[in-house]
Amino acid sequence: MEQRSLTRLGRDASVIGIGTWQLGAEWGEVSDADAQATLGAAINSGTTFIDTADVYGDGLSEQRVAQFLAGRGREGLTVATKMGRRVEQLPEHYSLDNFRLWTERSRRNLGVDTLDLVQLHCPPTEVIESDATYDALDTLVEEGAIAAYGVSVETCDQALAAIARAGVATVQIILNAFRRKPLDEVLPAAQEAGVGIIARVPLASGLLSGRYDEQTTFAADDHRTFNRHGEAFDVGETFSGVDYADGVRAAQEFAALVRDHGPEGATPAQVALAWVAQQPGVSTVIPGARSVVQARANSEAGSLPALDPRLLDGLRDIYDRWFRAAVHDRW
């Protein structure tokens, strides 16, 4: 699989990585055996970038990643984790003392002395804009607790504020065919600054797979049930903030586009991932997977050819008709 440089991190990352939220919590039940098999399928298919967080299953995702790495080894892999969402989202909680506690816990969970990459996990805007935040993160680098740091953000304005900081190695942001605003300013700014872009929620929580209809139901502990209207956290994390019924109908149009103009044999999910991966400035895309089949299919998307201009034009039209007015200026 193609490897792209994360310049400020000093590492390469596979264009298709793997996100492991679903291996910890809030996507329904995933067994230890399935988690290990899924990680193995992704890595054996060329994935070299694993994204996790201390809050996923309250550490379970990190622990499952560590279990996998204990059997496989870490050579050639980058593990990125995130911190900050296990406490009330108040700026005063983002302190050096807490950063030390949080990274110590993640180091234990992941079984390492130094974390490859730590990202602030969608913190308040005041935290992203504060000089003290970056002073504290620089201290963690100096102390050897972390090798590098980044910021996971909710909004494009937050992304631009983080990109302007000299020590920020990566910015993680939602980007998919139903959430296109980062294309306007964020990706060009990141390219110019040498900041890596980690694209999350690339399938709009599964909508872009084309497998859902208006009668599809999800488990009670799946965020696509309990956070559909933002009851637990930012609604933009669930179905990318688009109305579910509209998303289903738009995804049906997308699936028809793929049948007419997509690469031969490619699924809608694979084309959706390729669309993100082929945007200039994207470093790695981190779809989740809950099975060996999903992990392998996601990885294959990294090898698809350049998408047909007719498909790209059709995708832009779908976005303009269904979503631009509702979501483009919201995040």
Disulfide bonds with the S-S distance in Angstrom:
none
